[in-house]
């Protein structure tokens, strides 16, 4: 659960950053208001669609936040359900550890075969150089 809380906090921070950046871009790209008796030529605002970009970022982040909130355990979760969930996760973790050990063993065997083949190749090359030097 702590990991989900960290993800939720990161998403909320990202959303705050999206809001701040969107306001900053609005300030940079907005056309200034004209005041009577005050004539200044302002540069043209870029034609990029920042509104669409930031609306997509903000809505995607909001969906992520909703998903994370929904994945948090609710108050109705009993201690027994949490214990069962932890036991199930422990079993899954043990299965994954066993699979990992098998993969590591297979990898070590493959490494030994590769090293033996490289040693044979190196020895063959040395033998050929010795044979060529005798000629």
URFEN-V101680 format. One record per backbone hydrogen bond with DSSP energy under -1.0 kcal/mol. CO is the residue of the C=O (numbers start at 1). NH is the residue of the N-H. E is the energy in kcal/mol with one decimal. If there is no record, write none. Layout:
BEGIN
co=CO nh=NH e=E
co=CO nh=NH e=E
END
This chain:
BEGIN
co=1 nh=5 e=-2.4
co=2 nh=6 e=-2.2
co=3 nh=7 e=-2.4
co=4 nh=8 e=-2.6
co=5 nh=9 e=-2.5
co=6 nh=10 e=-2.6
co=7 nh=11 e=-2.4
co=8 nh=12 e=-2.4
co=9 nh=13 e=-2.5
co=10 nh=14 e=-2.3
co=11 nh=15 e=-2.4
co=12 nh=16 e=-2.3
co=13 nh=17 e=-2.2
co=14 nh=18 e=-2.4
co=15 nh=19 e=-2.4
co=16 nh=20 e=-2.5
co=17 nh=21 e=-2.8
co=18 nh=22 e=-2.4
co=19 nh=23 e=-2.2
co=20 nh=24 e=-2.3
co=21 nh=25 e=-2.6
co=22 nh=26 e=-2.2
co=23 nh=27 e=-2.2
co=24 nh=28 e=-2.0
co=25 nh=29 e=-2.6
co=26 nh=30 e=-1.7
co=35 nh=38 e=-1.8
co=48 nh=50 e=-1.6
co=49 nh=53 e=-1.8
co=50 nh=54 e=-3.0
co=51 nh=55 e=-2.2
co=52 nh=56 e=-2.2
co=53 nh=57 e=-2.3
co=54 nh=58 e=-2.8
co=55 nh=59 e=-2.3
co=56 nh=60 e=-2.5
co=57 nh=61 e=-2.3
co=58 nh=62 e=-2.2
co=59 nh=63 e=-2.1
co=60 nh=64 e=-2.2
co=61 nh=65 e=-2.4
co=62 nh=66 e=-2.4
co=63 nh=67 e=-2.5
co=64 nh=68 e=-2.5
co=65 nh=69 e=-2.5
co=66 nh=70 e=-2.5
co=67 nh=71 e=-1.4
co=74 nh=77 e=-1.4
co=78 nh=82 e=-2.0
co=79 nh=83 e=-2.5
co=80 nh=84 e=-2.6
co=81 nh=85 e=-2.4
co=82 nh=86 e=-2.4
co=83 nh=87 e=-2.6
co=84 nh=88 e=-2.5
co=85 nh=89 e=-2.4
co=86 nh=90 e=-2.3
co=87 nh=91 e=-2.3
co=88 nh=92 e=-2.5
co=89 nh=93 e=-2.3
co=90 nh=94 e=-2.4
co=91 nh=95 e=-2.5
co=92 nh=96 e=-2.4
co=93 nh=97 e=-2.2
co=94 nh=98 e=-2.3
co=95 nh=99 e=-2.4
co=96 nh=100 e=-2.3
co=97 nh=101 e=-2.3
co=98 nh=102 e=-2.1
co=99 nh=103 e=-2.3
co=100 nh=104 e=-2.5
co=101 nh=105 e=-2.4
co=102 nh=106 e=-2.5
co=103 nh=107 e=-2.4
co=104 nh=108 e=-2.5
co=105 nh=109 e=-2.3
co=106 nh=110 e=-2.4
co=107 nh=111 e=-2.4
co=108 nh=112 e=-2.2
co=109 nh=113 e=-2.1
co=110 nh=114 e=-2.5
co=111 nh=115 e=-2.8
co=112 nh=116 e=-2.3
co=113 nh=117 e=-2.5
co=114 nh=118 e=-2.7
co=115 nh=119 e=-2.2
co=116 nh=120 e=-2.4
co=117 nh=121 e=-2.5
co=118 nh=122 e=-2.7
co=119 nh=123 e=-2.6
co=120 nh=124 e=-2.6
co=121 nh=125 e=-2.4
co=122 nh=126 e=-2.3
co=123 nh=127 e=-2.7
co=124 nh=128 e=-2.3
co=125 nh=129 e=-2.2
co=126 nh=130 e=-2.3
co=127 nh=131 e=-2.3
co=128 nh=132 e=-2.7
co=129 nh=133 e=-2.2
co=130 nh=134 e=-1.4
END
